[in-house]
Amino acid sequence: MVTYNDIAAMIDHSLLKPTLTDREIREGCELAAKYRVASVCVRPSDVILAKDTLKDTGVLVTTVIGFPHGTTTTAAKVAEAIEAIDNGAVELDMVLNIGKLKSKNYDYVKKDIKAVTDTAHSRKVLIKVIFENCYLSEDEIIEACKICNEAGVDFVKTSTGYGTGGAEDKDIKLMRKYADRGIQIKAAGGVRTLERAIEIKELGCTRFGCTATVGILERLK
């Protein structure tokens, strides 16, 4: 059995579509507050709006770094992280550099992740690293987990939700096996029903990105 609070506390309500207006961002934040989810994940330019809308609600503000491809430079990612934190973000979802990982340039990937992680942790902000598993082999997912272990991240995350695939059971199991026990797992992409939310919880996920928040939580209500 799961409770309403069990599932609500796992949801990062996603407001990342490029066409969303200020009004839609505000309404999405109000919806998140109404349903008492963990956080709202907004685009970097919407962090201030989200912070103001969510003031005193208990819902956290998350934003994305290097989104969606992870190919911006490390300096740009760090600058993006600093601005996001200054604007009110308390969790950052950073995309690792997929091309560098696939090139086996692991030193680059580690330094890239660690630079943003250290920046976030110096301000008591959590960091989630997005792998985009649909583009990676099993060996590359394992290597990404090892790099994240060494960098000291807080979460590893399956996907952006904008790749060719989302949260797959086999990938979540692999991440749970190779990520340190202190690192949490966030699923993203395809978690649209209560049944699926329960499945990923049982696989070891503690957060998931979601646009189907109302449908999932109304079932529990």
C-alpha positions in Angstrom: 0.0 0.0 0.0 1.1 3.5 -0.7 -0.3 6.7 0.7 -1.0 10.1 -1.0 2.0 11.6 0.8 4.2 8.7 -0.4 3.7 9.5 -4.0 3.3 13.3 -3.8 6.7 13.5 -2.0 8.2 11.8 -5.1 6.9 14.2 -7.7 8.9 16.9 -9.4 6.1 18.6 -11.3 7.6 19.4 -14.7 7.1 22.7 -16.5 9.8 22.6 -19.1 8.0 22.7 -22.5 9.4 25.6 -24.5 6.0 27.1 -25.4 4.8 27.6 -21.8 3.7 31.1 -21.0 4.2 33.0 -17.7 0.5 32.4 -16.9 0.9 28.7 -17.5 4.0 28.6 -15.3 2.2 30.4 -12.5 -0.8 28.1 -12.9 1.5 25.0 -12.8 3.1 26.2 -9.6 -0.3 26.8 -8.0 -1.3 23.3 -9.0 1.9 21.9 -7.5 1.1 23.7 -4.3 -2.5 22.5 -4.2 -1.3 18.9 -4.5 1.6 19.3 -2.2 4.3 17.7 -4.4 8.0 17.8 -3.7 9.0 20.4 -6.2 8.3 22.2 -9.4 11.0 21.8 -12.2 11.0 25.0 -14.3 13.1 26.5 -17.1 16.0 28.7 -15.8 14.2 31.9 -16.9 11.2 30.9 -14.8 13.0 30.4 -11.5 12.1 33.8 -10.0 8.5 33.5 -11.1 8.3 30.0 -9.5 9.9 31.1 -6.3 7.5 34.0 -5.9 4.5 31.9 -6.7 5.5 29.1 -4.4 6.5 31.3 -1.4 5.4 29.7 1.9 3.9 26.6 0.2 6.7 24.1 1.1 7.1 23.2 -2.6 10.7 23.5 -3.7 12.0 25.1 -6.9 14.1 23.0 -9.2 15.6 24.0 -12.5 17.7 22.5 -15.3 21.3 23.0 -16.2 22.8 22.4 -19.6 19.4 21.2 -20.7 18.6 19.2 -22.7 21.8 18.0 -24.4 24.5 18.7 -21.7 26.9 20.1 -24.3 27.4 23.6 -23.0 30.9 24.2 -21.5 31.6 23.6 -17.8 32.0 27.3 -17.2 28.6 28.0 -18.7 27.0 25.2 -16.6 28.6 26.7 -13.4 27.4 30.2 -14.3 24.0 28.9 -15.1 23.9 27.1 -11.7 25.1 30.2 -9.8 22.4 32.3 -11.4 19.7 29.7 -10.8 20.7 29.5 -7.1 20.8 33.2 -6.7 17.3 33.4 -8.3 15.9 30.8 -5.8 16.5 27.3 -7.1 17.3 24.8 -4.3 17.7 21.7 -6.6 19.4 21.5 -10.0 18.9 18.8 -12.6 22.1 18.9 -14.7 22.6 17.0 -18.0 25.9 15.3 -18.3 27.9 15.8 -21.6 26.6 12.8 -23.5 29.0 13.1 -26.4 32.0 13.2 -24.1 30.8 10.2 -22.2 30.3 8.2 -25.4 33.8 9.4 -26.5 35.1 7.8 -23.3 36.5 11.1 -22.2 35.6 10.3 -18.6 37.9 12.8 -17.1 36.0 15.6 -18.8 32.7 14.3 -17.7 33.8 13.9 -14.1 35.3 17.4 -14.0 32.1 18.8 -15.6 29.8 17.2 -13.1 32.0 17.9 -10.1 32.3 21.6 -10.9 28.5 22.0 -10.9 28.1 19.7 -7.9 30.7 21.6 -5.8 29.0 24.9 -6.8 25.6 23.5 -5.7 26.8 22.0 -2.5 28.7 25.1 -1.5 25.2 26.8 -1.4 23.4 23.7 0.2 21.6 23.0 -3.1 21.0 19.4 -4.3 22.3 18.2 -7.6 20.7 15.6 -9.9 22.6 14.3 -12.9 20.7 13.4 -16.0 22.1 10.5 -18.1 19.7 10.4 -21.0 19.8 6.6 -21.0 18.1 6.2 -24.4 21.4 7.2 -26.0 23.7 5.1 -23.8 24.8 1.5 -23.6 24.7 -0.5 -20.4 28.4 0.0 -20.0 28.0 3.7 -20.5 25.3 3.9 -17.8 27.5 2.0 -15.4 30.4 4.3 -16.2 28.2 7.4 -15.6 27.2 5.9 -12.2 30.8 5.5 -11.2 31.6 9.0 -12.3 28.7 10.4 -10.3 29.8 8.3 -7.2 33.2 10.0 -7.4 31.7 13.4 -8.0 29.5 13.1 -4.9 26.1 13.9 -6.5 22.8 13.6 -4.7 20.7 12.0 -7.5 21.2 10.2 -10.8 18.3 10.7 -13.2 17.3 8.5 -16.2 16.3 11.0 -18.8 15.4 14.6 -19.7 11.9 13.5 -20.9 12.9 14.9 -24.3 15.0 12.1 -25.7 13.9 9.1 -27.7 13.0 7.1 -24.5 12.2 7.6 -20.9 12.5 5.7 -17.6 13.0 2.0 -18.4 13.0 -0.7 -15.7 16.3 -2.2 -16.9 18.1 1.1 -16.7 16.7 2.0 -13.3 17.9 -1.4 -12.0 21.3 -0.8 -13.4 21.5 2.6 -11.9 20.4 1.3 -8.5 23.0 -1.4 -8.7 26.0 0.8 -9.6 25.2 4.1 -7.9 26.3 4.4 -4.3 23.6 3.7 -1.8 23.6 7.3 -0.6 22.7 8.5 -4.1 19.0 8.6 -4.9 17.4 7.9 -8.3 15.0 10.1 -10.2 13.0 8.7 -13.1 11.8 10.9 -16.0 9.8 10.2 -19.1 6.7 8.0 -19.3 5.6 8.1 -15.7 2.0 9.0 -16.3 -0.1 6.6 -14.1 -0.3 5.7 -10.5 0.6 2.1 -11.3 3.8 3.2 -13.0 4.7 5.5 -10.2 4.3 2.6 -7.8 6.5 0.4 -10.0 9.4 2.8 -10.2 9.1 3.4 -6.4 9.5 -0.4 -5.9 12.5 -0.3 -8.2 14.2 2.2 -5.9 13.3 5.6 -7.3 12.6 8.4 -4.8 11.6 11.1 -7.3 10.1 11.2 -10.7 9.5 14.0 -13.2 5.8 14.3 -14.0 3.3 16.3 -16.1 0.5 13.9 -15.2 0.4 15.0 -11.5 -3.3 15.6 -11.3 -4.3 12.3 -12.8 -1.9 10.3 -10.6 -2.7 12.1 -7.3 -6.5 12.3 -7.8 -6.5 8.5 -7.9 -5.0 8.5 -4.4 -7.3 11.2 -3.2 
